[in-house]
C-alpha cells in the first residue's frame, strides 16, 4: 500500500495524487499540515521528513519527500515511460520543465498568491504584489510559447510528468484574483487537461 502524507489542498500534494491517479494506483492519503489534526512538526512526522513539509510518500520500499522526486519515483517504479521517457533527451525535456516549475515558476507567484489568496499580513506591499503578478504573467507567457510549439502538451503529443506539475500551477494562476495575461494556448491546454480524471479531481478542483 502506498501512503501519501499531506492535505489534498496542498498544490504539491496534488501533483502526487494526480500522478497516482494517472498510473492507476491505490493509495491511502492522510491529512497533514495547517488546518488538520496532524502536525508536520510532530516527532513522528519529522522522522518522515525533517523539513516538516508535505507531501511524503511511504511504500514497502521506503520513504520519500519532495513532490517532483516522488512523481519521478512513481513513474519509474511502475514503468510508465509515457510519463517519464527512457530516452535521455526525451526524459531531460520532461525533467527540464519539472525543475523550471519548482524553481522559476513557483518563485514568480509566491508573493502575489500569499497576498491575494492567503491574505497574509506580511505580504501586503503593493509594489511587491505588482512585481510578483507581472513576473507570474511573464512566466506564464513562456508556457504559452511552448504550447504554441507543441499544440498539445508541454513536451509533445502526450501527457508527461511535465504536464502534471505544470497543470496544477496553471490552475493556481487562473484561480488567483489578479490581472491575467491573455493566453489562448494556455486556456486550450487547461481544457485539454480537464478531460483527464486526475486533473479534474486534483487540479481543476476549485482550489488555487
C-alpha positions as CSV (number, residue, x, y, z in Angstrom):
1,X,0.0,0.0,0.0
2,X,1.2,3.5,-0.9
3,X,0.6,6.1,1.8
4,X,0.7,9.8,0.9
5,X,1.0,12.2,3.9
6,X,-0.3,15.7,3.2
7,X,-3.6,17.5,2.8
8,X,-5.2,17.4,-0.6
9,X,-5.4,21.2,-0.7
10,X,-1.6,21.5,-1.0
11,X,-0.5,22.1,-4.5
12,X,2.5,19.8,-4.1
13,X,0.4,17.0,-2.6
14,X,-2.0,17.4,-5.6
15,X,0.9,16.7,-8.0
16,X,1.5,13.3,-6.3
17,X,-2.2,12.4,-6.0
18,X,-2.7,13.2,-9.7
19,X,0.3,11.1,-10.6
20,X,-1.1,8.1,-8.6
21,X,-4.4,8.5,-10.4
22,X,-2.8,8.7,-13.8
23,X,-0.9,5.5,-13.1
24,X,-4.0,3.8,-11.6
25,X,-2.5,3.2,-8.2
26,X,-4.4,2.5,-5.0
27,X,-3.2,4.7,-2.2
28,X,-4.1,6.0,1.3
29,X,-3.9,9.7,1.8
30,X,-3.5,11.1,5.4
31,X,-4.1,14.8,6.0
32,X,-1.1,16.6,7.5
33,X,-0.5,20.3,7.7
34,X,-2.2,23.5,8.8
35,X,-5.9,23.1,9.3
36,X,-5.6,19.4,10.0
37,X,-5.3,17.5,13.3
38,X,-1.9,16.2,12.3
39,X,1.1,18.4,12.9
40,X,4.1,18.3,10.5
41,X,6.3,19.4,13.4
42,X,5.5,16.3,15.4
43,X,8.3,13.9,16.1
44,X,6.6,11.2,14.1
45,X,6.3,13.4,11.0
46,X,9.8,14.8,11.3
47,X,11.1,11.3,11.2
48,X,9.5,11.1,7.8
49,X,10.6,14.5,6.6
50,X,13.0,16.7,8.7
51,X,11.8,19.7,6.6
52,X,8.3,19.5,8.2
53,X,6.7,19.8,4.7
54,X,4.3,17.8,2.7
55,X,4.0,15.6,0.7
56,X,5.7,12.5,1.9
57,X,5.3,9.1,0.3
58,X,5.8,5.8,2.0
59,X,5.6,2.4,0.4
60,X,7.1,-1.1,1.0
61,X,10.5,0.2,-0.4
62,X,10.9,3.3,1.8
63,X,10.0,6.9,2.4
64,X,10.4,9.9,0.1
65,X,9.8,13.6,0.3
66,X,10.0,16.4,-2.4
67,X,6.9,16.3,-4.7
68,X,8.7,16.2,-8.1
69,X,11.0,13.5,-6.8
70,X,8.0,11.4,-5.7
71,X,6.4,11.8,-9.1
72,X,9.5,10.7,-10.8
73,X,9.8,7.7,-8.5
74,X,6.3,6.6,-9.2
75,X,6.7,6.8,-12.9
76,X,9.9,4.8,-12.7
77,X,8.6,2.3,-10.2
78,X,5.6,1.4,-12.3
79,X,7.5,1.7,-15.6
80,X,5.3,4.5,-17.0
81,X,7.7,5.6,-19.8
82,X,4.9,7.6,-21.3
83,X,5.0,9.9,-18.2
84,X,8.8,9.8,-17.9
85,X,10.6,8.5,-21.1
86,X,13.7,6.3,-21.2
87,X,15.4,8.1,-24.0
88,X,17.9,10.5,-22.4
89,X,16.9,13.6,-24.4
90,X,13.2,13.0,-24.2
91,X,13.5,12.4,-20.4
92,X,15.6,15.5,-20.0
93,X,12.9,17.6,-21.8
94,X,10.3,16.4,-19.3
95,X,12.6,17.0,-16.3
96,X,13.6,20.4,-17.5
97,X,10.1,21.7,-17.2
98,X,9.6,19.9,-13.9
99,X,12.7,21.7,-12.5
100,X,11.6,25.0,-14.0
101,X,8.2,24.7,-12.4
102,X,9.7,24.0,-9.0
103,X,12.3,26.8,-9.1
104,X,11.4,29.6,-11.6
105,X,7.6,29.4,-11.8
106,X,6.9,28.8,-8.1
107,X,9.1,31.7,-7.1
108,X,7.3,34.0,-9.5
109,X,3.8,33.5,-7.9
110,X,4.7,33.2,-4.2
111,X,4.3,36.9,-3.2
112,X,1.0,37.7,-5.0
113,X,-0.5,34.4,-4.1
114,X,0.2,34.9,-0.4
115,X,-1.2,38.4,-0.6
116,X,-4.4,37.8,-2.7
117,X,-5.3,34.2,-1.8
118,X,-3.9,33.6,1.6
119,X,-4.3,37.3,2.5
120,X,-1.2,37.1,4.7
121,X,-0.4,40.2,6.6
122,X,3.3,40.1,5.8
123,X,2.6,40.1,2.1
124,X,0.8,43.3,1.5
125,X,3.4,45.6,-0.1
126,X,1.6,46.9,-3.2
127,X,4.8,47.3,-5.3
128,X,5.9,43.7,-4.5
129,X,2.4,42.4,-5.3
130,X,2.5,44.0,-8.7
131,X,6.1,42.8,-9.3
132,X,5.1,39.3,-8.5
133,X,1.9,39.5,-10.6
134,X,4.0,40.7,-13.6
135,X,6.6,38.0,-13.1
136,X,4.0,35.3,-12.9
137,X,2.4,36.5,-16.1
138,X,5.8,36.6,-17.8
139,X,6.5,33.0,-16.8
140,X,3.1,32.0,-18.0
141,X,3.9,33.5,-21.4
142,X,6.8,31.1,-21.5
143,X,4.4,28.3,-21.1
144,X,2.1,29.9,-23.8
145,X,5.0,29.9,-26.3
146,X,5.9,26.3,-25.5
147,X,2.3,25.2,-26.0
148,X,2.1,27.1,-29.3
149,X,5.0,25.0,-30.5
150,X,3.6,21.6,-29.3
151,X,-0.1,22.3,-29.9
152,X,-0.8,19.6,-27.3
153,X,1.2,19.1,-24.1
154,X,4.3,20.6,-22.6
155,X,6.8,18.3,-24.3
156,X,4.9,16.9,-27.3
157,X,1.8,14.9,-28.3
158,X,1.3,13.1,-25.0
159,X,0.9,13.9,-21.3
160,X,4.0,13.5,-19.2
161,X,5.0,14.5,-15.6
162,X,5.9,17.9,-17.0
163,X,2.1,18.4,-17.5
164,X,1.2,17.2,-14.1
165,X,3.4,19.7,-12.3
166,X,2.7,22.5,-14.7
167,X,-1.1,21.8,-14.8
168,X,-1.6,22.4,-11.1
169,X,0.4,25.6,-11.3
170,X,-1.8,26.8,-14.2
171,X,-4.9,26.1,-12.1
172,X,-3.4,28.3,-9.4
173,X,-2.7,31.1,-11.8
174,X,-6.3,31.0,-13.2
175,X,-7.8,30.9,-9.7
176,X,-5.8,33.7,-8.2
177,X,-7.6,37.1,-8.2
178,X,-5.2,39.3,-10.2
179,X,-4.7,40.7,-13.7
180,X,-4.2,37.8,-16.0
181,X,-2.3,37.8,-19.3
182,X,-4.4,36.7,-22.3
183,X,-3.0,33.3,-23.2
184,X,-5.2,31.3,-25.6
185,X,-2.9,28.3,-25.9
186,X,-2.8,28.0,-22.1
187,X,-6.7,28.2,-22.0
188,X,-6.9,25.5,-24.6
189,X,-4.4,23.4,-22.7
190,X,-6.4,23.8,-19.5
191,X,-9.5,22.5,-21.3
192,X,-7.4,19.6,-22.6
193,X,-6.2,18.7,-19.1
194,X,-9.8,18.8,-17.9
195,X,-10.5,15.7,-19.9
196,X,-8.4,13.7,-17.5
197,X,-9.9,12.3,-14.3
198,X,-6.8,13.0,-12.2
199,X,-6.7,16.7,-13.2
200,X,-10.4,17.2,-12.6
201,X,-10.0,15.7,-9.1
202,X,-6.7,17.2,-8.0
203,X,-6.1,20.1,-10.4
204,X,-9.3,21.9,-11.6
205,X,-11.0,21.3,-8.3
206,X,-11.7,24.8,-7.2
207,X,-8.7,25.1,-5.0
208,X,-6.0,27.5,-6.1
